[in-house]
Amino acid sequence: MNTLPTVVGIAGSARRWGNSDRLLGEALQAASQEGAETTRILPRDLSLDPCQACDACRGPGRCAIDDRADSTHTRLKAASALIVATPIYFGGLPAHFKALVDRAQVQHWLWEHSGSPSPQRPALLLVVGGRPRIHNALAGIRTTVAGWLAVLGFRLWEVRGYAGMDEPNTVGSHPQILEEARELGRCLVKTGGLGR
């Protein structure tokens, strides 16, 4: 039975339909046109509590906090590929998204228990910043997201950063950036290791 690859998009922004959401939509639509099944996860809608660093997850392989973090990570681990789109907030990830990342501590323990296997599945990271220069913040976000992705079984396949996107629909006046997001979505399916 030939199943379609599943590409999950993660909308890191607290703002609906902002610049990073728009880029995510373009990339997911292009991935769908290449034959992938696509879906979105919105950390802003998950109502996650932050990690309490209690280490209760070391033994049972689940978090002591009873919310949607574990089920969301299980869903992510089942995906063929990920597209992560996020703005920069004060040099880092938005709080809702960072809570999801931090709550992957249970996945970290499971990953280490299984011998820390090399991440194989591809992930695309699209980062939007309001300032004209985002290079330093982009490096930090890349490091944070790469570590989170690794324990979920993904490797950073491509990273793109877009500066000067402070207003809600700035990206709408940059058709070349929207086309780049579409091309990355297509390439993720065609050449990112998801062959149909």
Summary of the structure (lengths in Angstrom):
residues: 196
radius of gyration: 16.3
end to end distance: 12.4
largest distance: 50.4
contacts: 656
relative contact order: 0.21
helix: 43%
strand: 19%
